[in-house]
Amino acid sequence: MRTLPSSKVMSSSDDLTEEFEVLIPSDTTAGHEVQERIIGHLQTRNYHERDVFGVRLALEEALVNAIKHGNGMDPAKQVRIYCRVDSIKIRIEIEDQGPGFQIEDVPDPTADENLERPCGRGIMLMRAFMSLIEYNATGNCVILEKGRTIEEAEANDD
């Protein structure tokens, strides 16, 4: 895993924002290491366990898609991961060096004819657990965002 020069910790008067960008090889072990780093940032900021679970699941799906489907497990290709997390939300960008795809070409995994097929399930899960999921026009970069869940007790404290 190579940390790019853009890795930095930014802070403001009331919040600590962590922002980093890394390049990893097309290897799921390297993807898991970045995933745990990101999850650690959520846990440090005491994100709700539902948020941590959802981000972990969506992140794993997106990383596996980039490594296996985007880069075809090609050891000569890399995956770029950008992460920005603060006390309000997390934003993750995952970009592979593959040809991309068109999201509208992915079959609906809930359609009767696709129930036995594995395609599209990961994207469906990412959509279910994240606040935002977007792809670039090429289809080789996904943006995932998750807004922090505010517990009722926290909201009443204000």
N, C-alpha and C positions, 0 to 999 in steps of 0.2 A: 504494500500500500504506500502510495506516495502522496504526501500532503503538499498541496499546491501553495504558492506564495500568498494566496488570498485567505489562508487560515488566520483567524483573529478572534479575539474576544472584544466585543464592544460593550460599553456600559453607558447607561444614562443615569439621571439622578434617582430614578425609582425602580430601575430594572436592570438586570444583567442579561445581555443578549449574547448568545454564542453563535458564531457564524464560521463555517469552515467548508472547504472544498477539497476533495481527494480524488485521485485516480486509482482505480484498482484493476488488477488483471481480471480476465474473464474466468473467475474461479469463485465458486460458491462459498468457500471458506473465507476468502477475503471479504465477500459480501456480508457474511455473518459478523465479521469483526466490526465493520462499519455500522451494521444494524445495532449491535450491542453498544457501541459508542453513542449513537443517537438515542437509544432507549435510556441510557444512563443520564443523558441531559434532561430527559423528561422526568425521570425519577428524582433527580437532584432538585428540580423545581416543584416537586410534589404534585405532578399531574395525576389526575384520578386514574385508578387502575384500569377502568374501562377505556380511557384515552390511550394509555400505554399499550393495552392489548390490541386495540384497533390499529394504532400506528405500527406496532410490531408486525401484525398480520399483513397490512397493506405494503409495508416496506419490504417484507420478505417476498411477497408476490412480485412487486415491481423489480426488485433486484434479480430474482430468478428469471423473470421475463427478459430483462436486459442481457443477462449473461448467457442464457440458453437460447432464447428465441432471437434476440437482436444480434448478438455477437456470435451465435452458433458455437459457443465454448471455444472460440478461436483464441489461442494463447497470445497471438500477436495483437489482439484488439483489447481495448480498455473500456471501463465504464467510469464515467464522471459522476460524482455525487456531491451535490451542494446541499448544505443544511443551514437553516437559520431558525433558532428556537429562542423564545423568550417566555415570559409568564402568561402571555395571551394566546399564542399560537405557535405552531411549528410549520415550516415550509421546507419541503425536500424536492430537489430536482434530480432525476436520474436519467442520464443520457448515455446511450450505447453508440457504437460505431457501425451498426448494421444499417440495412437499407430502409428500415422503418416499415410502417404498415398504416392502413387506414382503419380507424376505429369502427367505422360503419360496416366494414367487411367482416368483423368478428361476429359469429353467430350468437344469437340470444340463447344462453345456456338453460333458460327456463322453458323454452319452446319444446313441445312434445317430441319433435324429431331430433332434438339435441340433448335430451335428458341422459342418454348413455355416452355422450361425447364429452371429453374433458375441456374442450376449448371454450374460452370466454369466462370461465368460473373465477379466475383470479381477478380479472377486471371487475366483475360483478362484486366480489368481496371488497376490493379497494373502494368502489363507489359506496358500498354500504357503510364502511367504517370511517371514511374521510369526509371532511367538510367540502373539499374541492378536489377534483381530479381532472387534469387537462393534459392534452398531448399537443406537441408542436405540429406544424403542417406536414412535416416529413414522417412523423410517427416514431421517431427514435428518441424522444425525450418526453418524460412524463413529469408533471408537477403535481405533488401531493400536498395538501394543506389540511390541518386539523386544528380547529379552534378548541381551546381549553374548556372543559366542562366546569361550570361554576356550580358548586354544591349549594343547596338551598340555605344552609347555615352560613356559608361565606357571603352569599348575596344579601342576607339579612343583617350582616355585620356592618354593611355600608350605610 
